[in-house]
Every structure is written in structure tokens, then in C-alpha cells.
Amino acid sequence: MDDIPRSLPEKPVKLMDQFRFWLRQNQYSYRTEQTYVHWVIKYIRYHRLRHPSTMGARDIEAFLS
């Protein structure tokens, strides 16, 4: 199935949509998905809407402390 060519979406896929897709592919429960999404949103808002790919260990430590 991986050999099937896929067309690119017209718009870039949003980070949270990618994350939810990953959680569902790995068969996390819906309640776990809700909780993880909640914490990711809190993390992003804490860092003034910066994309997580631009952050590192210091940013995680700052959020957790």
C-alpha cells in the first residue's frame, strides 16, 4: 500500500491535524487524544504561538517549571 502515489493537499496540513492523525494511527483512545491535544495547545500558547519545531529542551523545561 505504501507504493500508492498520493496527491499533495491543496493547503498545508495543520500541526494539530497531523498530531491527531498520528494518535489515531497509533490507536490511542479518544480521551487520551483529547488530553494530549489540550497539553500541546497549552504548550504552544505558553510560548506565544511559536511552532514546536523551533523549540528545544530549554523551552520544555520552562513550560514544565
Rosetta silent file (secondary structure, phi, psi, omega in degrees, C-alpha in Angstrom):
SEQUENCE: MDDIPRSLPEKPVKLMDQFRFWLRQNQYSYRTEQTYVHWVIKYIRYHRLRHPSTMGARDIEAFLS
SCORE:     score description
SCORE:     0.000 S_00000001
   1 L     0.000  -25.250 -178.329    0.000    0.000    0.000 S_00000001
   2 L   -70.004  -14.813 -179.467    2.918    2.371    0.561 S_00000001
   3 L   -82.448   -5.530 -178.995    3.645    2.315   -3.179 S_00000001
   4 L   -75.111  120.922  178.393    0.386    4.099   -3.962 S_00000001
   5 L   -67.821  138.648  179.752    1.149    7.678   -5.030 S_00000001
   6 L  -114.235  141.560  177.839   -0.723   10.234   -3.014 S_00000001
   7 L   -80.788  151.072  178.667   -1.601   13.707   -4.213 S_00000001
   8 L   -76.890  141.650  177.421   -0.444   16.671   -2.189 S_00000001
   9 L   -66.604  153.484  179.732   -3.121   18.554   -0.271 S_00000001
  10 L   -65.272  -39.830  178.142   -4.029   21.979   -1.596 S_00000001
  11 L  -110.365  152.325  174.228   -3.278   23.571    1.779 S_00000001
  12 L   -61.600  144.124  179.611   -0.535   22.544    4.209 S_00000001
  13 L   -77.309  131.674 -177.303   -1.827   20.156    6.848 S_00000001
  14 L   -68.832  150.486 -178.002   -2.065   21.855   10.226 S_00000001
  15 H   -54.468  -47.784 -176.381    0.154   20.672   13.057 S_00000001
  16 H   -68.088  -31.352  175.472   -2.733   19.598   15.301 S_00000001
  17 H   -67.128  -40.111  176.587   -4.362   17.677   12.449 S_00000001
  18 H   -62.670  -43.349 -178.778   -1.078   15.837   11.892 S_00000001
  19 H   -64.004  -45.996  178.157   -0.826   15.118   15.607 S_00000001
  20 H   -61.401  -41.232  178.131   -4.407   13.830   15.824 S_00000001
  21 H   -60.331  -44.791  179.570   -3.810   11.639   12.766 S_00000001
  22 H   -61.618  -44.156  178.840   -0.673   10.197   14.371 S_00000001
  23 H   -60.550  -42.292 -178.804   -2.538    9.478   17.628 S_00000001
  24 H   -69.968  -37.666  177.936   -5.327    7.712   15.733 S_00000001
  25 H   -63.950  -30.476 -179.855   -2.895    5.706   13.613 S_00000001
  26 L   -95.283   13.024  172.253   -1.280    4.505   16.833 S_00000001
  27 L    58.131   39.540  172.175   -4.692    3.618   18.282 S_00000001
  28 L   -73.257  150.375  178.821   -4.698    5.987   21.240 S_00000001
  29 L   -69.654  158.788 -179.405   -8.073    6.298   22.914 S_00000001
  30 H   -61.424  -40.101 -179.806  -10.205    9.331   22.146 S_00000001
  31 H   -65.259  -39.064  176.269   -9.915   10.567   25.731 S_00000001
  32 H   -64.256  -42.145  176.919   -6.114   10.305   25.578 S_00000001
  33 H   -57.574  -46.820  179.907   -6.185   12.221   22.282 S_00000001
  34 H   -59.392  -43.901 -178.700   -8.221   14.994   23.901 S_00000001
  35 H   -65.249  -47.180 -179.721   -5.802   15.218   26.824 S_00000001
  36 H   -62.480  -43.737  179.375   -2.665   15.262   24.652 S_00000001
  37 H   -61.637  -41.951  177.903   -4.125   17.874   22.313 S_00000001
  38 H   -56.176  -47.391 -177.554   -5.072   20.010   25.321 S_00000001
  39 H   -71.325  -34.546  176.549   -1.486   19.954   26.627 S_00000001
  40 H   -64.972  -41.875  178.231    0.071   20.628   23.225 S_00000001
  41 H   -63.430  -42.469  177.435   -2.180   23.670   22.813 S_00000001
  42 H   -60.913  -42.111  179.926   -1.225   24.919   26.296 S_00000001
  43 H   -62.150  -46.654 -179.769    2.455   24.436   25.438 S_00000001
  44 H   -64.911  -43.070  178.986    2.172   26.369   22.169 S_00000001
  45 H   -65.618  -37.682  178.318    0.203   29.197   23.787 S_00000001
  46 H   -58.048  -37.356 -178.680    2.709   29.414   26.657 S_00000001
  47 L   -95.814   28.023  174.016    5.411   30.080   24.083 S_00000001
  48 L    55.287   47.628  172.750    3.333   32.745   22.307 S_00000001
  49 L    65.919   23.138  173.907    2.226   30.573   19.387 S_00000001
  50 L   -72.407  147.038  178.199    5.726   29.510   18.303 S_00000001
  51 L   -72.758  134.955 -178.554    5.826   26.310   16.289 S_00000001
  52 H   -56.761  -26.084  179.729    7.153   23.386   18.382 S_00000001
  53 H   -67.458  -16.459  179.700    9.725   22.557   15.702 S_00000001
  54 H   -95.317    3.062 -176.556   11.503   25.833   16.572 S_00000001
  55 L  -111.614  161.302 -178.842   11.767   24.990   20.279 S_00000001
  56 L  -133.257 -159.287 -175.860   14.147   22.844   22.250 S_00000001
  57 H   -60.695  -39.209  179.584   14.836   21.376   25.680 S_00000001
  58 H   -61.192  -38.795  179.495   15.042   24.780   27.389 S_00000001
  59 H   -66.571  -38.488  177.523   11.551   25.653   26.181 S_00000001
  60 H   -65.752  -44.903  178.612   10.194   22.375   27.525 S_00000001
  61 H   -61.286  -41.290  179.364   11.884   22.936   30.886 S_00000001
  62 H   -62.874  -39.990 -179.928   10.498   26.483   31.074 S_00000001
  63 H   -67.194  -41.080 -175.719    6.987   25.207   30.405 S_00000001
  64 H   -78.250  -18.116 -177.371    7.216   22.439   32.981 S_00000001
  65 L  -102.434    0.000    0.000    8.666   24.565   35.771 S_00000001
